[in-house]
Amino acid sequence: MIKEEIFAINEYVPGKSIEDIARAYGLDPDSIIKLGSNENPLGPSPMAVEALIEHAPKVSIYPSADANELVNALSGYTGFPAGNIAASGPGMDGLIDGLMRLIITRGDEVIIPTPTFSYYEIAARANGAVPVFVKRDEDYAVDVEALLDAVSSRTKVIFLCSPNNPSGNLVPEADVRVIAESTRGLVFVDEAYVEFADKSLAHLVNDYDNIIVGRTFSKAFGLAGLRIGYGIMPQWLKSEYMRAATPFNVSRAAIAAGVAALSDVGHLEKSIELARGGREYLKAHIPFEVYNSQANFVMVNVALLKAKDVCDGLLEKGIIVRDCSSFRDAGESLIRVTVGTRGQNERVVEGFGVV
Ligand SMILES: Cc1ncc(COP(=O)(O)O)c(C=O)c1O
């Protein structure tokens, strides 16, 4: 019954939950800090919570099929016309899957610079594509020359994550331009963490008809549990994308909360400030090599130790961080730490100090 390509998929490894760790280590859930999934330590905007409560009695009614209220609000936030924006659910993952469904014919290739976010590979394989992996260089920059060598007539999508998960670095604009010009396929620029960064690449959508930018409400907007994403794309692609998109894929509650979150500029600014200050603190104080980051997390290299051992040691102290060993080509000594509140950051630094 199951398609052959599904057997090649290694199931997505999510960050560990507070409930799992409380049970496994016999800890009080309130004493555990979760810095493994790049969520917002300030939680959602209170305005988003209010909107959820206000709209709760209306959830017996379907939302708009295309989430146009959210798309219009996103037009104001991004500066792009609504004709360039599609809202997606569940999260940006839903956008990636919808795109694969739209353009992949069995045997097409997608290029993935590794290590990076693992859902690209899952979505590609599940839709019949063959992933072609191009390892990033020792500084975790995309190896543009090797990537261009990997482009073929079967290349349908090239995934570029900026800032990259887990390394935290941006893809230079000049590299994206060269890559977009090298292929008749699409270049998917994942900007899940862009609010925390100095630079966005979204304006390139105006210059190229094969660049699409993925965004999410899961990180800076603190709405990971509502699963809202969106894409900024050329108008021709939005028309085709909407033809095959699942109707009503952003829920009524999610639309209301998303619109409210976009209007709460103060909460967004506070979240960004906390991440920017906190990542500098973590870089300065974690007693291992910590890479520069443009995101709300930092990547730590614990060589000569094993990431798994260090993470297990931190778990015993009720600190959840992300062992990157499950990321393809990440090796066994990288750990990703989400920037938390000041108190959480101090605890994680202390934890690393005694492993
Ligand atoms: C780089 C990157 N892209 C996409 C996503 C998925 O975002 P969403 O929660 O909107 O599905 C994540 C989530 O961790 C991510 O790290």
The ligand as an SDF file (V2000), in Angstrom:
LIG
                    3D

 16 16  0  0  0  0  0  0  0  0999 V2000
   14.2750   26.7080    9.2240 C   0  0  0  0  0  0  0  0  0  0  0  0
   12.8830   26.3410    9.5440 C   0  0  0  0  0  0  0  0  0  0  0  0
   11.9710   26.3800    8.5730 N   0  0  0  0  0  0  0  0  0  0  0  0
   10.6850   26.0440    8.8120 C   0  0  0  0  0  0  0  0  0  0  0  0
   10.2790   25.6530   10.0720 C   0  0  0  0  0  0  0  0  0  0  0  0
    8.8560   25.2340   10.2540 C   0  0  0  0  0  0  0  0  0  0  0  0
    8.0960   26.2790   10.6640 O   0  0  0  0  0  0  0  0  0  0  0  0
    6.5580   26.0810   11.0090 P   0  0  0  0  0  0  0  0  0  0  0  0
    6.4630   25.9590   12.4960 O   0  0  0  0  0  0  0  0  0  0  0  0
    5.9430   27.3410   10.4970 O   0  0  0  0  0  0  0  0  0  0  0  0
    6.0660   24.8760   10.2730 O   0  0  0  0  0  0  0  0  0  0  0  0
   11.1900   25.5900   11.1030 C   0  0  0  0  0  0  0  0  0  0  0  0
   10.7650   25.1440   12.4300 C   0  0  0  0  0  0  0  0  0  0  0  0
   11.5090   24.9000   13.3290 O   0  0  0  0  0  0  0  0  0  0  0  0
   12.5340   25.9340   10.8380 C   0  0  0  0  0  0  0  0  0  0  0  0
   13.4670   25.8700   11.7800 O   0  0  0  0  0  0  0  0  0  0  0  0
  1  2  1  0
  2  3  1  0
  2 15  2  0
  3  4  2  0
  4  5  1  0
  5  6  1  0
  5 12  2  0
  6  7  1  0
  7  8  1  0
  8  9  2  0
  8 10  1  0
  8 11  1  0
 12 13  1  0
 12 15  1  0
 13 14  2  0
 15 16  1  0
M  END
$$$$
